[in-house]
Amino acid sequence: MAAQYRPYRDEDGIENEQIDWGDQEAGTVQIYEKTSNSRIVSNRHLVIGGVGVALLGALMGLLVGYFAHSEHINCKPSLAVALYSVKDEDPTIRSKILDMVDPKNIKANLRMFSDRPHVAGSETDQELALYIKSLWETQKLENVKKVSYNVLLSFPNASSPNKVNVLNEDGSVLFSSNISFEKHGVSPYVAYSPSGNVTGDMVYCQNCLEDDLRFLQESKNINLSEKILIAQIKPGQLVDQVQTAEKYNIAGLILYPDPKLYNPPLLGGKSYPDTLWLPADGIPHFSLLQNGVGDLLTPGYPASETAYRIEQDQLKLPKIIIQTLSYGDAYHLISSLAGEDAPESWQGGFNFTYKLGPGFLNNKTKVYMEVNNQQVKKKISNVLGYITGKVEPDRYVIIGNQRDAWIRGAVGASGGTAVLMELSRVFGQLLQEGWRPRRTIIFCSWGAEEFNMIGSTEWIEENLKILHSRAVAYINAGIVVTGNSSISVMASPLLYHAIYNSTKEVPNPNEEEKQIGIETVYENWKETFPVSRNISFPLYHLLFIQEQHSELGLLGNYISSAKLTVRPRVKNFDTKGGYSPFVTRAGIPAVDVSYVHDAMPVSYPLIHSKYDMLEVVENIIDPTFKYHATVTKVLGELLRDLADSLFIPFNLLEYAEFLSGCSISLRKISVNIEKKEFQQRYVSYLDTLDTVIDEFGEAAYKFHNSQEHLDLSDPMAIRRINDQLLLLERAFLDSRGLPRNFFKKHLVLSPSEAEIHHETLFPGLEDELAELINNNDQNTSFSLLEQHFPILIFAIQTATTIISAVV
């Protein structure tokens, strides 16, 4: 009987082990073993057998030659490809990254990038783009390129400065605000404010939000039409302030940083250079656009040379003129107002009682506003550098930072660029030493982010179809250090587990805290910003599954993380960072990490002003740059984990818990809506929503259970699992976007349009519920809720299908 053969497996089951093929001796590679005795062969069979032995010897020689060298990138596909495909990450790389990060390099980088003003579209900004390109080429990143777009920006007119004056009845100037041009920079302004001039009475309106203006008009009988409003800057809500003002047909809006938030009088009034508080002449710069559209003239498409562009006179920009002032100038205006006392809650940080107006105590004086902003088409540039993955080159882990700043932007932009340059140096050096990640890493320096995340949005629009099937995650190195208390994190639920793990690997830079047992960044984060989780997580398995996974394998580890009742707080996304278009437009999981203060009313009072300079960092925030180095290490470890782990480190149970929290919040907010017919329909939708969320949670558990028991010798099985993980976030995209914002496509993680946001609430539903609670156009909101609920339910069902067993 002829001999029978089967695939070889050694005694230790090496077929299922994680083989480091580079360390295997060629002599130990056996392809087959005999399973039965062969019969006596003839001479012809001996000849054939000899030939076979010779061929086998040749094969063994080839294998010896193949395994004798270590770099196989240019080799033809073979057994080694399969072995590479199932090889897990190199655990020694983590410690190398942590050891290689050098705070002195970060300081030198920051000095370089914050030395001169570099507003988007300027000559200096283009010079810095070329510098980064040259630097990345020197660091041996691959396929380094500068990608440019022609976009619409907005600037003040140097020959005709913006003005806010107080005029006497004869037109003479009684008071003139100090809005001056910076050397090599631009004067303080609000980008995309229209040009124009108005004269009128002034009204103080606290924050210029809906409740404020309704109070003035309905409770105080103040006609706001054609008035000039002055309002405190409300951090993070500039767009809401402008949109509200426009609804009330005002003539102009003045925004100023009230000392209550920017230099609290209780602290004695000391400001920069002694503290981080804003001096009396500091004026922030802003952009009116924080809507994720990117370039205004090419919405939805990249602003290439051949792109179709909307005519500028067709753009739907605010019609009211807007200007920012210092609180030193605002003092003169508000202290002169007539009228009733403002409510106690409206009083700010000045040493007088705020009045409402309208008009001044001297009723013959008026406010004169003049804005001469110009909309200009400019070339902006992104710079990209790649490290090509050795196993999955078509899977991208992206890390980026804005390069442009209103002036110098030491904290506001350049700090993140300094960190990004140090990370590119570290990973470039690892590449030269022979290490290469499993997946491709893309380093990105974005242009014109201050204006409306334009650089990142245009790149996403240009590559959207490719990114849909290839992008694993986006790491944003934005404003990386504003204080030294703890890190602050915004992240997609899929990345919670990975960011927790990275922060557990990085030592706490605060030596005093380490002495009392707070050893890691994670422990410090949990101590500073703790949050209690919902205990009604709908995965019924969790209580008894924990006992079955006492050794905490992959599934047990994921369950343990999802079950934590107290953990560090992860904030929801807003619309102001480079992460926004990745999440809201492309459905790519994203994370943003920064070191912050734990008790300041605003995160960084000097932001976007002329005082955001290198000296702030060197003398106040981080003299030794150890906090910058710590953020660099956290991002480096996260980047390594996402790019090099065998499985993409996404914990689906975290997403199930997040969805459950959103549903619980919906039930709580529904009690504020009294219409009986709405309550009946609403409860029915909520019951269905809970059901599909439960089904998603069940599917998430089954997915990770299957993942843990996967045959790790099968590269296609590993690829299938990673593909399911990669595509999950895309399930929550809807081509029509949120009911009130077409460009916000993500139905779960897009920021809400409502003035007051909840931590966990589906944004499209939150928008309409806010309208109903405020009694605004209820018929429209009821209709939009009827449409949006089924779309959201369908998206969650699609997500469940994506992570279910492939048939």
Beta strands, then each sheet from edge to edge (+ up, - down):
strand 1: 5-7
strand 2: 32-34
strand 3: 142-155
strand 4: 163-167
strand 5: 173-176
strand 6: 190-191
strand 7: 196-200
strand 8: 202-204
strand 9: 228-232
strand 10: 252-256
strand 11: 286-287
strand 12: 321-324
strand 13: 366-371
strand 14: 374-387
strand 15: 392-402
strand 16: 439-446
strand 17: 471-476
strand 18: 486-491
strand 19: 530-532
strand 20: 566-568
strand 21: 570-571
strand 22: 590-596
sheet 1: 1+ 2-
sheet 2: 3+ 14- 16+ 15+ 17+ 22+ 18- 21-
sheet 3: 5+ 4- 13+ 7-
sheet 4: 6+ 11+
sheet 5: 8+ 9+ 10+ 12+
sheet 6: 19+ 20-
end
